[in-house]
Amino acid sequence: MAKSAVKTDIKLTSLIFKAVPEKECVMGQYSGQALHGVFFKRLIGPGKSDLAGRLHSMAGAKPFTVSSMFGDIIKKNGCQYFKTGGNYWFRITSYDKQLSEYLFDCDFSDISTISIFNNIFNVARVKNHPLAKVELLADLLKNSGDTLDRKSTRLNSSHTDISRMPSSA
């Protein structure tokens, strides 16, 4: 089966959010679905309900990803343990032009907390993180030395495994 050409003039916008629990908490193994809901309800929904509605109603692969939580998480017996003062973060990556512009321009200063499975986390956008940037797909391909087919570059919000994303996205 022949590989289809990949459009390399696509801009990928990645944002990093630091998340600190207000108190120690335990969650199930998969925080990605909950963060996906936070993305729609708290991060884009209030300011851009038309954009949130368009993205949510799209069939098939979505033009963005919302990662699971990363950092100093203790994983044990199918649960994730978060300590107060721990270093935790999640990433949002988009190649949708309207969403990327909104994410890049918004400082999210009006959103200081989010709830994940009824656990309150203080959140802040991290602008000086090496993964928080806008980059052309062509540059990622050039720097990686890999060739990618359409399936490997598809962003799908229902699959939040960070290993599917290029490391510099």
MARTIMI-423868 format. One record per residue: x, y, z of N, C-alpha, C in turn; residue number from 1. Coordinates in Angstrom, 2 decimals. Layout:
# MARTIMI-423868
NODE     n.u     n.v     n.w    ca.u    ca.v    ca.w     c.u     c.v     c.w   i
NODE       X       Y       Z       X       Y       Z       X       Y       Z NUM
...
***
This chain:
# MARTIMI-423868
NODE     n.u     n.v     n.w    ca.u    ca.v    ca.w     c.u     c.v     c.w   i
NODE    0.85   -1.18    0.00    0.00    0.00    0.00    0.89    1.24    0.00   1
NODE    0.66    2.14   -0.93    1.48    3.34   -1.06    1.16    4.34    0.04   2
NODE    2.20    5.03    0.47    2.00    6.07    1.47    1.43    7.31    0.80   3
NODE    0.49    7.98    1.47   -0.06    9.20    0.92    0.81   10.38    1.35   4
NODE    0.81   11.42    0.54    1.63   12.60    0.84    1.10   13.31    2.07   5
NODE    2.01   13.86    2.85    1.65   14.59    4.05    1.82   16.08    3.77   6
NODE    0.82   16.85    4.12    0.88   18.29    3.94    1.81   18.86    5.01   7
NODE    2.97   19.39    4.59    4.00   19.80    5.56    3.96   21.28    5.92   8
NODE    3.03   22.07    5.34    2.94   23.48    5.70    1.99   23.70    6.88   9
NODE    1.61   22.63    7.54    0.72   22.70    8.70    1.50   23.23    9.90  10
NODE    0.89   24.17   10.63    1.49   24.67   11.86    0.92   23.89   13.04  11
NODE    1.81   23.37   13.87    1.40   22.71   15.11    1.63   23.69   16.26  12
NODE    0.59   23.91   17.04    0.69   24.79   18.21    0.57   23.91   19.45  13
NODE    1.57   23.99   20.32    1.54   23.21   21.57    1.61   24.13   22.77  14
NODE    0.72   23.89   23.72    0.69   24.63   24.97    0.91   23.65   26.12  15
NODE    1.58   24.13   27.14    1.83   23.34   28.35    1.13   24.04   29.51  16
NODE    0.44   23.25   30.33   -0.20   23.76   31.53    0.36   23.03   32.74  17
NODE    0.84   23.80   33.70    1.26   23.24   34.99    0.01   23.03   35.82  18
NODE   -0.04   21.91   36.53   -1.21   21.59   37.36   -0.73   21.11   38.73  19
NODE   -1.18   21.77   39.79   -0.78   21.43   41.15   -2.04   21.13   41.97  20
NODE   -2.13   19.93   42.53   -3.34   19.61   43.31   -3.41   20.43   44.58  21
NODE   -4.64   20.84   44.95   -4.81   21.58   46.20   -4.54   20.70   47.40  22
NODE   -4.77   19.39   47.25   -4.45   18.43   48.31   -4.08   17.11   47.65  23
NODE   -3.43   16.25   48.39   -3.07   14.95   47.84   -4.32   14.24   47.34  24
NODE   -4.19   13.55   46.20   -5.36   12.89   45.63   -4.95   11.65   44.85  25
NODE   -5.96   10.84   44.61   -5.79    9.60   43.85   -6.81    9.62   42.72  26
NODE   -6.36    9.22   41.53   -7.26    9.12   40.38   -7.01    7.78   39.70  27
NODE   -7.95    7.39   38.86   -7.76    6.22   38.04   -6.59    6.43   37.09  28
NODE   -6.25    5.40   36.37   -5.06    5.42   35.52   -5.15    6.41   34.37  29
NODE   -6.35    6.77   33.93   -6.48    7.55   32.70   -7.05    8.94   32.97  30
NODE   -6.18    9.94   33.02   -6.60   11.32   33.23   -6.91   12.02   31.91  31
NODE   -6.54   11.43   30.79   -6.71   12.08   29.49   -8.15   12.41   29.14  32
NODE   -9.08   11.48   29.40  -10.49   11.76   29.09  -11.02   12.90   29.93  33
NODE  -10.65   12.94   31.19  -11.10   14.03   32.05  -10.51   15.37   31.58  34
NODE   -9.24   15.37   31.19   -8.62   16.59   30.68   -9.24   17.01   29.35  35
NODE   -9.66   16.06   28.55  -10.37   16.37   27.31  -11.65   17.15   27.63  36
NODE  -12.37   16.73   28.66  -13.57   17.45   29.09  -13.24   18.83   29.62  37
NODE  -12.16   18.95   30.38  -11.71   20.26   30.89  -11.39   21.18   29.72  38
NODE  -10.76   20.64   28.71  -10.40   21.41   27.52  -11.65   22.06   26.92  39
NODE  -12.71   21.30   26.74  -13.94   21.84   26.14  -14.69   22.75   27.10  40
NODE  -14.82   22.35   28.36  -15.67   23.10   29.30  -15.00   24.33   29.88  41
NODE  -13.70   24.23   30.18  -13.04   25.32   30.90  -12.06   26.12   30.04  42
NODE  -11.35   25.47   29.14  -10.29   26.18   28.42  -10.76   26.88   27.15  43
NODE  -11.66   26.26   26.38  -12.15   26.97   25.19  -13.64   27.26   25.24  44
NODE  -14.41   26.47   25.96  -15.86   26.63   25.98  -16.36   28.01   26.36  45
NODE  -15.91   28.58   27.48  -16.47   29.87   27.91  -16.21   31.01   26.93  46
NODE  -15.04   31.05   26.31  -14.72   32.16   25.42  -15.07   31.93   23.98  47
NODE  -15.16   30.69   23.57  -15.36   30.36   22.17  -16.29   29.17   22.02  48
NODE  -17.53   29.33   22.42  -18.46   28.21   22.37  -18.69   27.73   20.94  49
NODE  -18.64   28.65   19.94  -18.78   28.24   18.54  -17.64   27.33   18.11  50
NODE  -16.41   27.67   18.52  -15.24   26.86   18.21  -15.33   25.51   18.92  51
NODE  -15.68   25.53   20.19  -15.81   24.28   20.96  -16.86   23.38   20.32  52
NODE  -17.99   23.96   19.91  -19.04   23.17   19.28  -18.59   22.56   17.97  53
NODE  -17.87   23.33   17.16  -17.39   22.82   15.87  -16.42   21.66   16.08  54
NODE  -15.48   21.83   17.00  -14.49   20.78   17.25  -15.13   19.54   17.85  55
NODE  -16.05   19.74   18.78  -16.67   18.59   19.46  -17.52   17.78   18.50  56
NODE  -18.16   18.44   17.54  -19.07   17.73   16.64  -18.37   17.10   15.44  57
NODE  -17.08   17.32   15.28  -16.35   16.74   14.15  -16.36   15.22   14.24  58
NODE  -16.59   14.59   13.12  -16.51   13.12   13.06  -15.07   12.72   12.80  59
NODE  -14.69   11.56   13.29  -13.36   11.03   13.01  -12.26   11.72   13.80  60
NODE  -11.07   11.72   13.23   -9.89   12.29   13.89  -10.08   13.78   14.12  61
NODE   -9.71   14.23   15.29   -9.82   15.65   15.64   -8.48   16.34   15.35  62
NODE   -8.49   17.64   15.08   -7.25   18.36   14.76   -6.52   18.86   16.00  63
NODE   -6.61   18.12   17.10   -5.93   18.50   18.33   -5.76   17.27   19.21  64
NODE   -4.87   17.37   20.17   -4.75   16.34   21.20   -4.72   17.02   22.57  65
NODE   -5.19   16.31   23.55   -5.07   16.71   24.95   -4.41   15.53   25.64  66
NODE   -3.25   15.75   26.19   -2.50   14.64   26.80   -3.09   14.23   28.14  67
NODE   -2.63   13.13   28.64   -2.88   12.76   30.03   -1.97   13.63   30.89  68
NODE   -2.10   13.51   32.20   -1.24   14.25   33.11    0.13   13.57   33.14  69
NODE    1.18   14.38   33.22    2.56   13.89   33.31    3.23   14.51   34.52  70
NODE    4.35   13.97   34.90    5.13   14.54   36.00    5.45   13.52   37.07  71
NODE    5.47   13.98   38.30    5.87   13.17   39.46    4.75   12.27   39.95  72
NODE    4.05   11.65   39.04    2.90   10.81   39.39    3.40    9.45   39.87  73
NODE    2.85    9.01   40.97    3.14    7.66   41.46    2.03    6.76   40.95  74
NODE    2.40    5.76   40.15    1.42    4.83   39.59    1.53    3.51   40.33  75
NODE    0.39    3.11   40.89    0.38    1.90   41.70   -1.02    1.31   41.72  76
NODE   -1.12    0.01   41.50   -2.40   -0.70   41.55   -3.47   -0.07   40.66  77
NODE   -3.07    0.37   39.47   -4.04    0.95   38.54   -4.49    2.35   38.88  78
NODE   -3.82    3.00   39.80   -4.20    4.36   40.21   -3.01    5.30   40.04  79
NODE   -3.32    6.59   39.97   -2.31    7.65   39.93   -2.41    8.44   41.23  80
NODE   -1.28    8.63   41.90   -1.22    9.35   43.16   -0.52   10.68   42.93  81
NODE   -1.19   11.78   43.34   -0.68   13.13   43.18   -0.44   13.73   44.56  82
NODE    0.75   14.29   44.77    1.08   14.92   46.05    1.04   16.43   45.91  83
NODE    0.62   17.10   46.96    0.65   18.55   46.98    2.08   19.01   46.78  84
NODE    2.29   19.97   45.90    3.63   20.47   45.63    4.38   19.67   44.58  85
NODE    3.78   18.61   44.06    4.42   17.82   43.01    4.46   18.59   41.70  86
NODE    5.27   18.12   40.79    5.44   18.75   39.48    4.61   17.98   38.46  87
NODE    3.47   18.54   38.03    2.57   17.89   37.09    2.23   18.84   35.96  88
NODE    1.96   18.29   34.78    1.62   19.12   33.64    0.87   18.30   32.60  89
NODE    0.20   19.02   31.69   -0.43   18.39   30.54   -0.23   19.29   29.33  90
NODE   -0.39   18.70   28.15   -0.12   19.42   26.90   -1.34   19.38   25.99  91
NODE   -1.58   20.50   25.31   -2.59   20.59   24.26   -1.85   20.92   22.96  92
NODE   -2.10   20.16   21.92   -1.48   20.41   20.62   -2.58   20.48   19.57  93
NODE   -2.46   21.46   18.67   -3.49   21.67   17.65   -2.86   21.96   16.30  94
NODE   -3.54   21.53   15.25   -3.19   22.00   13.91   -4.38   22.68   13.23  95
NODE   -5.45   22.91   13.97   -6.60   23.66   13.47   -6.27   25.14   13.57  96
NODE   -6.35   25.87   12.45   -5.92   27.27   12.42   -6.65   28.12   13.45  97
NODE   -7.99   28.04   13.49   -8.76   28.87   14.42   -8.45   28.51   15.86  98
NODE   -8.38   27.22   16.18   -8.06   26.80   17.53   -6.64   27.21   17.91  99
NODE   -5.70   27.02   17.01   -4.30   27.37   17.30   -4.15   28.85   17.60 100
NODE   -4.83   29.69   16.79   -4.76   31.14   17.04   -5.35   31.49   18.40 101
NODE   -6.48   30.89   18.72   -7.10   31.16   20.02   -6.19   30.70   21.16 102
NODE   -5.67   29.49   21.07   -4.79   28.97   22.13   -3.55   29.83   22.29 103
NODE   -2.94   30.22   21.18   -1.70   30.98   21.23   -1.93   32.38   21.80 104
NODE   -3.06   33.01   21.45   -3.33   34.38   21.89   -3.90   34.48   23.29 105
NODE   -4.55   33.43   23.78   -5.19   33.48   25.09   -4.17   33.22   26.19 106
NODE   -4.20   34.03   27.26   -3.26   33.79   28.36   -3.86   32.91   29.46 107
NODE   -5.16   32.64   29.41   -5.86   31.77   30.35   -5.73   32.23   31.80 108
NODE   -5.44   33.52   32.02   -5.27   34.02   33.38   -6.57   33.99   34.19 109
NODE   -7.71   33.92   33.51   -8.99   33.86   34.21   -9.33   32.45   34.68 110
NODE   -8.51   31.48   34.31   -8.74   30.09   34.73   -7.59   29.69   35.64 111
NODE   -7.85   29.64   36.93   -6.78   29.31   37.87   -6.93   27.92   38.47 112
NODE   -8.12   27.32   38.34   -8.32   25.97   38.85   -9.13   25.14   37.84 113
NODE   -8.89   23.84   37.89   -9.70   22.90   37.12  -10.02   21.72   38.05 114
NODE  -11.08   21.02   37.72  -11.47   19.84   38.49  -11.29   18.61   37.62 115
NODE  -10.53   17.65   38.10  -10.32   16.39   37.41  -10.78   15.29   38.35 116
NODE  -11.86   14.62   37.99  -12.46   13.59   38.84  -12.69   14.11   40.26 117
NODE  -13.24   15.31   40.36  -13.56   15.98   41.63  -12.34   16.34   42.46 118
NODE  -11.17   16.34   41.86   -9.94   16.80   42.52   -9.59   18.16   41.93 119
NODE   -9.35   19.15   42.80   -9.06   20.51   42.35   -7.56   20.68   42.14 120
NODE   -7.21   21.16   40.94   -5.82   21.46   40.60   -5.70   22.94   40.27 121
NODE   -4.69   23.61   40.81   -4.36   24.97   40.40   -3.59   24.85   39.10 122
NODE   -3.97   25.63   38.10   -3.33   25.53   36.79   -2.82   26.88   36.31 123
NODE   -1.79   26.82   35.50   -1.24   28.01   34.86   -0.57   27.59   33.56 124
NODE   -0.75   28.41   32.54   -0.08   28.15   31.27    1.41   28.42   31.46 125
NODE    2.25   27.54   30.92    3.71   27.68   31.01    4.20   28.11   29.63 126
NODE    4.66   29.34   29.53    5.08   29.87   28.23    6.53   29.56   27.90 127
NODE    7.37   29.33   28.88    8.79   29.13   28.61    9.20   27.65   28.64 128
NODE    8.29   26.76   28.40    8.59   25.33   28.34    9.06   24.99   26.93 129
NODE   10.06   24.09   26.78   10.55   23.78   25.43    9.52   23.14   24.51 130
NODE    8.46   22.56   25.05    7.41   21.97   24.21    6.29   22.95   23.89 131
NODE    6.31   24.13   24.49    5.27   25.14   24.27    5.72   26.05   23.13 132
NODE    5.24   25.74   21.92    5.68   26.52   20.77    4.78   26.28   19.57 133
NODE    5.05   27.04   18.53    4.41   26.86   17.23    5.52   26.43   16.28 134
NODE    5.26   25.35   15.55    6.28   24.82   14.65    5.62   24.25   13.40 135
NODE    6.27   24.42   12.27    5.79   23.83   11.03    6.07   22.34   11.01 136
NODE    5.14   21.56   10.51    5.34   20.12   10.38    6.57   19.84    9.53 137
NODE    6.81   20.64    8.50    7.99   20.44    7.64    9.28   20.51    8.46 138
NODE    9.34   21.45    9.43   10.53   21.57   10.27   10.69   20.36   11.18 139
NODE    9.57   19.86   11.71    9.65   18.65   12.53   10.19   17.47   11.73 140
NODE    9.70   17.33   10.50   10.16   16.24    9.64   11.64   16.39    9.32 141
NODE   12.06   17.62    9.00   13.44   17.87    8.65   14.37   17.56    9.83 142
NODE   13.95   17.96   11.03   14.78   17.75   12.22   14.77   16.31   12.72 143
NODE   13.71   15.56   12.39   13.62   14.19   12.90   14.36   13.20   12.02 144
NODE   14.49   13.52   10.73   15.11   12.59    9.81   14.19   11.46    9.41 145
NODE   12.97   11.47    9.90   12.00   10.42    9.59   11.08   10.87    8.47 146
NODE   10.49    9.90    7.80    9.40   10.18    6.89    8.14    9.66    7.54 147
NODE    7.11   10.44    7.48    5.87   10.08    8.14    4.76    9.93    7.11 148
NODE    3.91    8.94    7.32    2.74    8.82    6.47    1.56    9.54    7.13 149
NODE    0.45    9.67    6.42   -0.69   10.42    6.93   -1.19    9.88    8.27 150
NODE   -1.22    8.55    8.43   -1.75    7.99    9.67   -0.86    8.36   10.86 151
NODE    0.45    8.39   10.67    1.32    8.66   11.80    1.31   10.12   12.21 152
NODE    0.83   11.02   11.35    0.78   12.43   11.70   -0.60   12.88   12.13 153
NODE   -1.58   11.98   12.09   -2.94   12.34   12.45   -3.02   12.58   13.95 154
NODE   -3.63   13.67   14.32   -3.86   13.95   15.72   -5.27   13.47   16.04 155
NODE   -5.38   12.67   17.06   -6.69   12.13   17.40   -6.88   12.27   18.90 156
NODE   -7.82   13.09   19.29   -8.00   13.39   20.71   -8.47   12.20   21.51 157
NODE   -8.94   11.16   20.87   -9.38   10.00   21.65   -8.22    9.09   22.00 158
NODE   -7.05    9.37   21.44   -5.84    8.61   21.75   -4.82    9.59   22.30 159
NODE   -4.59    9.54   23.59   -3.77   10.57   24.23   -2.37   10.09   24.58 160
NODE   -1.95    8.96   24.06   -0.62    8.46   24.37    0.42    9.40   23.75 161
NODE    1.24   10.02   24.59    2.18   11.03   24.13    3.24   10.44   23.20 162
NODE    3.47    9.14   23.26    4.50    8.55   22.40    4.12    8.64   20.93 163
NODE    2.84    8.87   20.61    2.43    9.01   19.21    2.78   10.37   18.65 164
NODE    3.06   11.35   19.52    3.38   12.69   19.06    4.88   12.80   18.82 165
NODE    5.31   13.57   17.79    6.74   13.83   17.66    7.24   14.49   18.93 166
NODE    8.45   14.16   19.35    8.94   14.63   20.64    9.06   16.13   20.72 167
NODE    9.18   16.81   19.60    9.30   18.26   19.65    7.98   18.97   19.37 168
NODE    6.89   18.21   19.27    5.59   18.86   18.99    5.08   19.61   20.19 169
***
